[in-house]
Amino acid sequence: MTDAGYSNYNALQVDLRQANWHGLQGDFNYVWSKSLGLATANGNYTAAGASLVTLRNLRLSYVPTSFDIRQVTHAYGTYDLPFGKGKAFLSNGAMLNRVVGGFSLGTVITFQTGAPFQLLGGYSTYNASADGGVELNGVTPSQLQAAVGVRRLPGRTTASMIDPKYLSTGGTSNYSYVAPNTTPGTIANIIFLHGPTAFTQNLAATKVVPIKEQLSFNLQAEFINVWNHPVFGNTFGSVSDTNRSVQSTSFATAGVTNSPRAIELRANFIF
């Protein structure tokens, strides 16, 4: 018996901030990271399906944790449009200012790589608690990772996340490349891939109408997921246990992991 489970996180973080400059301000930040660890009983800290394979070689169980998102980029900012009183354009006249002045735009943009998921062979070839792994034929883990992407499936709400050449006509993995390990007493390749990248953007437009010195009327429209862009299989757990098995007829498929576009309107009196 052992209490060897642990995890670690290492990262490079870069942050660029723009103070108010002609009505423009914002922030850009980037994280390049890696999080690895031994499987523990707490599923929040280790990738799904990652159980200790054997105490004889703990290295086999040193795998990506559930929050092993390798690259994340965030950008957000606001911009006061240059129209109306005190601005560069159309600044003459109180009525003109009420019509074209007081507009600002804000946005939040996120781009990130995918969460990890393990390829399961479907057989307990070595013990009853861990998957026995998969056999690779003429392909490397890095080549499989390079083949990960989003390929929409006609008439379905799910998408395939891997190059079709690695799939059979029945939907399982193509055993010519990736096959389940069936040899009793052996541990094959413990393979983790990361899901496809994700891009999302939110947008807000605000109009401020001054009424008098201490009173103004604000009208705002917010667009969450402004482009109504679906994100497939990007989050931890979005690839189900079934779909991680190379024997599954829905191998390497996943559904949408974000919400559709939402539009919110609000009006406020500020005093």
Secondary structure, 3 states (H helix, E strand, C coil): CCCCCCEEEEEEEEEEEEEEECCEEEEEEEEEEEEEEECCCCCCCCCCCCCCCCCCCHHHHEEECCCCCCEEEEEEEEEECCECCCCCECCCCHHHHHHHCCEEEEEEEEEECCCEEECECCCCCCCCCCCCCEEECCCCHHHHHHCEEEEECCCCCCEEEECHHHECCCCCECCCCEEECCCCCCCCECCEEECCCEEEEEEEEEEEEEEECCEEEEEEEEEECCCCCCCECCCCCCCCCCCCECCCCCCCEECECCCCCEEEEEEEEEC
